[in-house]
Amino acid sequence: MHNSVFAFAEPARMPAPPAPPAPPAPPMPSPPRAQPAPRPDALASSFATTYAGVVAFIAVATEGSFARAADRLGIGRSAVSRSVQRLEDQLNVRLFVRTTRSTTLTREGELFYANCHTSVDRIVQAMEEMRDLREGPPRGHLRISAAVGFGRRVVAPLLHAFRTAYPEVSLDLVLDDKATDFLSDRVDIAFRNGRMEDAQIIAKQLIPMQMLVCASPAYAQAHGLPETLDDLARHQCINFRFASGRLFEWEFKVDGQLRKFQPPARLTYNDADLVLQAVLDGQGIAQMSGYLICEALRSGALVPCLAQHAPDDRGHYICYLSRQHLPTRMRVFIDFMTTRIRAADLQCFADLSVRA
């Protein structure tokens, strides 16, 4: 067979379509306009002029002499001269005309002095006032926070004596059983009870916080006293409720370990003085703080029980945020309260023979 019979015919070549017209050339961008140089920020420029230079300038202008200005500022004359020289360089202006006999302001120096000395005087005055608050006689305002019971019975009775000793200090006492938030409550000093677990505050223990179960003699005669922790369930217990709504848990130390107990109660109060009054009236027994019951124990109005299990790891504390830069009013208040509260006879075990 002839190869040509089975050969595939080559397809006809189609004429090539015309090329599309070329897009018009984009217009040539106009050269960018020259941007004006940014104007210096006035505030940033003012920072460039050092405070030390301005203070040195004010001192020289006021004293009329570099030597006297140095004495007033407590630095060397050469340091004053360098500060003024840097200020003149920064301002690009001459501020003083200096001769061997005198130092006078130039016209520019007079203008600069008139504009800035009032502000510097205010800054110096503000610094002197802060130094006076830190080192001078105690004055100013203190906002104090305390738990209701401790604040009413221990802190408040001492405030009159403090004000007599420091009449320039005003006091604002806030009684509240909730935990103090120093920042949101704007509190300077707080009295706290219990165990201190907040590492963000300074807590100085004033006295141990003794906790003791007590009853009135009339109740003890009618119902007896609990001799073990298990006996508590058979007694008429009176509970205390915190501002948060949580009930106070009675705490005991058994074989060196802390044991908490929440007794069933027929009476519950959110005020420690009401709990005490109910116990004094013979309505039941309660675990209360030593500062609250010490006088009643000594007078025989209350009798103790379960003293052998009283916890010994709680305390009454005076608290503040930092030891650094305490104003005088805070330091004298802390010292005054620490001395007076430690001297008060608030320890219910101190001179009382309690029976186990």
JOMOSUL-V583014 format. One line per field, one symbol per residue. ss: DSSP state (H for helix, E for strand, - for the rest). psi: psi as a letter, one per 20 degrees, with the letter a starting at -180 (. if undefined). burial: 1 if it has 9 or more other ideal C-beta (glycine too) atoms within 8 Angstrom, else 0. A space follows every 10 residues. Layout:
ss=???
psi=???
burial=???
This chain:
ss=--HHHH---- ---------- ---------- ---------- -HHHHHHH-- HHHHHHHHHH HHH--HHHHH HHH---HHHH HHHHHHHHHH H----EEE-- --EEE-HHHH HHHHHHHHHH HHHHHHHHHH HHHHH----E EEEEEE-HHH HHHHHHHHHH HHHHH---EE EEEEE----- --------EE EEEE------ -EEEEEEE-- EEEEE-HHHH HHH-----HH HHHH--EEEE E-----E--E EEEE--EEEE E---EEEEE- -HHHHHHHHH ----EEEEEH HHHHHHHHH- --EEE-HHHE ----EEEEEE -------HHH HHHHHHHHHH HHH------- ------
psi=qphhgjppqp qqpqqpqqpq qpqqpqqpqq pqqpqqpppp phghhhhhoq hggggggggg hghjphghgg ghikrqhhhg ggghghghgh ilqphqopri hroqqrhhhg ggghhihggg hhgggghhgh hhhhiaqpra qpppqqqggh gghgggiihg hghghmijpq qoppppirpp ohghilpgpq pqqcpojoii qpoopgqqop ppprrqhggh hhirqphrhh ihijrnqpqp prhiiqqppp qqookiqppq pnqpqippqk phhhgghhgh ijiaqqprqg hhigghghij iqqrrkhijp qkkrrpqpqr hqipkpqhhg ghgggghggg hhhqmjoiig kpoqq.
burial=0000000000 0000000000 0000000000 0000000000 0000100011 0011111111 1011010111 0010000011 1011011101 1000110000 0010110111 0110011001 1000000000 1111000111 0111111111 1111110110 1110010010 1011110001 0100101011 1110010000 1011011111 1111111011 0000110010 1100111111 1100001101 1110000010 1010101110 0110110111 0111111111 1111011000 0111111011 1001111111 0000011111 1111011101 1000011110 010100
